[in-house]
Amino acid sequence: MPTVSFTRALERFLPAPSATVEGATVGAALAAVLATRPALRGYVLDDQGILRRHVAIYVNGRLVDDRVG
């Protein structure tokens, strides 16, 4: 099961502790976290549900370049 962590900078605005969730893909894991913590949605996704430009996602320490798939 993946663990989703957020930057400490986000903690300035609201609590964002790490969460271990179900999810076979990055998108599924992120959706699981946002389902349980809806207040994070506006900081991570824009009004169309697309990952905000300033948000970077890393998997095992490597930057994920594909922002769509």
C-alpha positions as CSV (number, residue, x, y, z in Angstrom):
1,M,0.0,0.0,0.0
2,P,1.4,3.4,-0.9
3,T,2.1,6.2,1.6
4,V,1.2,9.7,0.4
5,S,3.2,12.5,2.0
6,F,2.8,16.3,1.6
7,T,5.4,19.0,2.0
8,R,5.7,20.8,5.3
9,A,4.9,24.1,3.5
10,L,1.3,22.9,3.2
11,E,1.1,22.6,7.0
12,R,1.1,26.4,7.1
13,F,-2.5,26.3,5.8
14,L,-3.9,23.0,7.1
15,P,-2.9,19.7,8.7
16,A,-1.5,17.4,6.0
17,P,0.0,14.3,7.7
18,S,1.2,11.3,5.7
19,A,-1.4,8.7,4.9
20,T,-1.2,5.1,3.9
21,V,-4.0,4.3,1.4
22,E,-5.1,1.8,-1.2
23,G,-4.2,2.6,-4.8
24,A,-2.6,0.8,-7.7
25,T,-1.6,4.1,-9.4
26,V,-0.5,7.5,-8.3
27,G,-3.9,8.9,-9.3
28,A,-5.8,6.3,-7.3
29,A,-3.6,6.8,-4.2
30,L,-4.1,10.6,-4.5
31,A,-7.8,10.2,-5.0
32,A,-8.0,8.0,-1.9
33,V,-6.2,10.6,0.3
34,L,-8.4,13.5,-1.1
35,A,-11.5,11.5,-0.4
36,T,-10.6,11.2,3.3
37,R,-9.2,14.8,3.5
38,P,-11.3,17.0,1.2
39,A,-9.8,20.2,2.5
40,L,-6.5,19.3,0.7
41,R,-8.2,19.1,-2.7
42,G,-8.1,22.8,-3.4
43,Y,-4.3,22.9,-2.6
44,V,-3.5,20.0,-4.8
45,L,-6.0,20.1,-7.7
46,D,-7.4,23.1,-9.6
47,D,-11.1,23.8,-10.1
48,Q,-11.2,21.4,-13.0
49,G,-9.7,18.5,-11.0
50,I,-6.3,18.8,-12.6
51,L,-3.0,18.7,-10.6
52,R,-1.9,22.2,-9.9
53,R,1.2,23.3,-11.8
54,H,3.2,23.9,-8.6
55,V,2.6,20.4,-7.3
56,A,5.3,17.9,-7.8
57,I,4.8,14.2,-7.3
58,Y,7.6,11.8,-6.4
59,V,7.5,8.0,-6.4
60,N,10.3,6.4,-4.5
61,G,12.3,9.6,-4.6
62,R,11.9,10.1,-8.4
63,L,10.0,12.9,-10.0
64,V,6.9,11.8,-12.0
65,D,7.0,13.7,-15.3
66,D,3.7,12.5,-16.6
67,R,1.1,14.9,-15.2
68,V,-1.8,13.4,-17.2
69,G,-1.5,9.5,-17.1
